[in-house]
Amino acid sequence: MIHSASSPHQIAGVLAEALPYIQKFHGKTIVIKYGGNAMVDEGLKRNFARDIVLMKLVGMNPVVVHGGGPQISTLLTRIGKKSEFVEGLRVTDRETMDVVEMVLGGLVNKEIVAGINAQGGKAVGLTGKDGSLIRARKISRMVGGDAFDYGHVGEIDTVDPALVHSLDQQDFIPVIAPIGVGPDGNAYNINADTVAGKLASTLGAEKLVLLTNTPGVLDAEGRLLTGLSTAETEALIADGVIHGGMRPKVECALDAVRAGVKTAVIIDGRIEHAILLELLTDSGVGTLFHF
């Protein structure tokens, strides 16, 4: 962040440092998974919107994928419906799916779109239903040795990038809610990290950025690991260093890199302008994954 007290020379230095990165990412697709504190704190929300608009103005093609689990839980509580999770997944019956669509495809999605547009961008809100963007199938998992029915929880079958490509070419910024449509026409709630990773690989993205509420991946002593190869990451998972809620995010980043995305990064969305610090400075932030 450039503060008003910065001297003209300091500002010029920041801009000069950014130039090679702007050149590197010009015309390239960057998929950003938006979540955590960055979606709650008003100042961080405004900074996020400004960062996305700046990316577009300097020639990048940002594609935003967002979650909204806490907002879904809040609305369910308000209507007197209890949230139920089994092994980390929300059990989603028909009534819950209606709320999921209202929150993800409506309230949250349109708030993000409005925020970006208020900063001078041209954002368009989508769900996986639009243009058959995300074809889904009902998730199948064993719980306690038996098949468990999660209801309207899905996994990705296919992604059709045509609509996103068309919007990018017309200087729009796609903002995508992680809802897919099944062959039966039913809507399915899909993990937002998974959607972001699959979109990144399908779009041939240069980079996948996952915003979190942590500094990145930490080693066994609690120190930040700034760069990891796929082999190093797999070893950390096998040793149990990467575990809990961080593991699925890391596996999402690994899957994207294996599928052709140049790099994936997990960054701390609690830091002001974390995206610009990662993309446009020498130091970067968070943990970068690469082959």
N, C-alpha and C positions, 0 to 999 in steps of 0.2 A: 504494500500500500504506500502510495506517495503522499506524505503529509504536507500540509501547507507550509510548514517550516523548512521544507527541503529547499536547498539552493538550486538555481538554474543549472549549475554544473552537475549536481547530484541527479537531477531529473534527466539531464542529457545522458549521463552515464547509464542510468536505468534503461532508457530507450535504446541506446547503442548496444547494450547487452542483449536486449530482446530481439534485435534485428536478425541474427542468424537463425534464431528459433522460429521467427515469423516466416522466414524464407523456407525453412525445413518443412513446416506444417502447412504452407500455402497450398490450397487446393485439396488437402487431405481431410479425411473424415476422422473425427474424434468422438467416440461414444462416451458419455458421462453418465454414470449411475448416481443419481441425486437422492440423498437420504440423510438420516441422522439429524444432529443439531442444526446443520445447514438449512434444513427444511422447517425449522421451528423458530429460531432466533431471527427477529425482524431485520437486524443489521446484516446478518449473514445472508439472509434471503435476498436482500437488496444487492449485496456485493456479488452473489452468485449470478443474478440476472445481468448485472453490468459486465461481469466476466464473459458470459455467454455471448452478449451482444458484441463485445470487443473482439472475441474470437472470430465471429462472422464478418465483422468489418475489415479485419486484416487478411481475409481470404480463406479461413478454415471453414470446415463444414461440421459444426457441432450437432450432435444428436443426443437429446436428453431422455433418459429412462428414469422414472421415479417410482419409489415405493409409497407407503402410506399406512403401514400396519397400526401405529398408535392412533391415527385418526379413525381407522376402521373400528378399533376397540372402543374408542370414545363414543362413537355414534351408536354402536351396539349396546353399550351400557345405558345410553340415554333412552333407548327404546325398550329397555328392560330385558335384553338378551345377553346371556353370558357367553364370553369368548372361551372356546375350548381348543387347546393345543395338544396334539399327540406327537411326540418325538419331533418337536419344533415346527410342525405344520398346523395351520389353523383348519379345524374341521369346518367345512363350508357347505351347509345345507342350502336349499333354494332361497330361504329368507335372508340368510347371511350373504349369499352371492348377490342378492339385490342391493344390499348395503355396500358390499365391496364395489360394485359397479357405480353406485351413487358417489362414493367417496373417491375412488381412484380415477374413474373416467369423468367424474363431474367436479366435485369440490376441489380436490387437490390439483388435478390436471389443469383446470381453468385458472386457479390461483397462480400456478407457475407460468402459464401462458400470459396472463395479465401482467405479471411482474416483469417478464422479459420485454413485452410490448411497451410497458411504461418507460423502459430505458431506451426505447428507440428501435427495438428489434421487431422482427415479423415472425412470431412463433405461431405454430398451429398445433392444437392438441389432438392426439389420436389414441385409440386403443387398438389392440390386435385385431379387432373386428373390422376396422376400416381398411378397405381394399384387400381383405383377406391377408393382412400383414402377418399375423401370427396364427398358424394352424396348430391346434393343441389336441392332446389326447388325455383322457382321465388318468391321473397318476395311480400307480399300483405299487403298494408297499406291504411288506409283512410286518406285523406288530405282534410280538409274543407268539410267533409261530403260525399266526393266522393272517389271512388277507384282511386288511382294514380298509373300510370305505370312508375316504375323506370327503366324499361329496364332490363339489365343484372345484376341486384342486387339480391342476393340470401340469403337464410338462410339454415342452415344445416338440411338435412334430416337424413342421417346416416354417421357414420365414420367407416371405416374398418381399424383396426390397424395392420393388418398382415404385411404390408410392413415396417412400423416403427419398429415393434418387430424384424423383420428379420435384419434390419440394425443395431439396437442396439446390437443384439447378435453377429454381426460380427465387433463390435467396430467402426462402422460408427456413425457419428453425423447427424441426419436428420435436415435439414433446410427447413421449409415449408412456401410457399406462400399461402395466404388465397383465393385460387380460387377453386371453386367446379365445378362439372359437373352435369348437369341435365339429366333427363330421355330422353330428346330430343337430347342429345349430346352437347348442348350449354354450354359454360363456364359462370360462375356467380361469381361476385365479392362479397366477404363476409367479414364482419367486423373481423379484425384480433384478437381482444380480444375475440370475440365469438368463433372463431376457436380454440384459445389457451385453453379456458375453456372447450370446448367440448372434445378436444384431451386429456386434463388432466384427465377428468373423464373416458373417454373410455379406456385410457391406465392404469388406476388405479394408477395415479401418486401420489407420496408422497407429492408433493408441486407444486403449480402454482405460478410463479413469473411474475408480470406485471410491466415492466419498464415504468416510466412516467417522466414528467418534473415538478413534484411537490414532496414535502417531503413525502406525504402520505395523509391520511384523517385528516382534521383539525376539531376541535370542534367549537362551536359558537364564542369562543374568539380567534380563530386562533391558538390554541395549537395543536401540533401533538398528535394524538391518536395512541398509539403503538400497542394496542391489542383490538380486538372487537369480541364479540360473534355474532352469527347470529341474536339473539334477540336484542342486543344492536344496531347492524347495521340497522335493520329494523326500530327501533325507531328513529334513526337519519335521515333516509330517510323520514319517516312520518312527522317529525318535520321540514323538509326542510333544515336541516343542511348539509346533503349530497345532492347536486343538480348540475345542469349544466353538464359539460363534465365529472365530476368525477362520477356521478351517474351510467352511463352504465358500467364503469370499476368496480365499487363496486358491482353492480348486477351480473356481470360476475364472480367475485370472490365468491360471495355468492352461485351462482348456482353450481359452482365447488365443494364447500365444502358440500353443500346439496347432491350432487351426489356421494360423497364418497372420494373426494380428502382430505387428512388429514388436510392441511392448504393451504391458499392462501395469498399472500402478495403483496401489492402495494408499490414499492420502487422508490426512486429518481435516475433515470438513469444518472443524471448530476454529481453524485458522483463517483469518481474513484473507480473501483473494487466494485461497490455496490452489485453485486451478491455474491461475496466472503464474504463481510462484513455481509450480511444477512444469508448466509448458514453456515459460519465457525467461527463466533464469538459469544460471550455471549450476546453482546448488540443488534446485528441485526440492521436493518434500516427499516424505513417505517412503514406501518400499516399491522398487521397480522390478518387474519380472521380465526375463528375456531368455532366449535359448543360450 
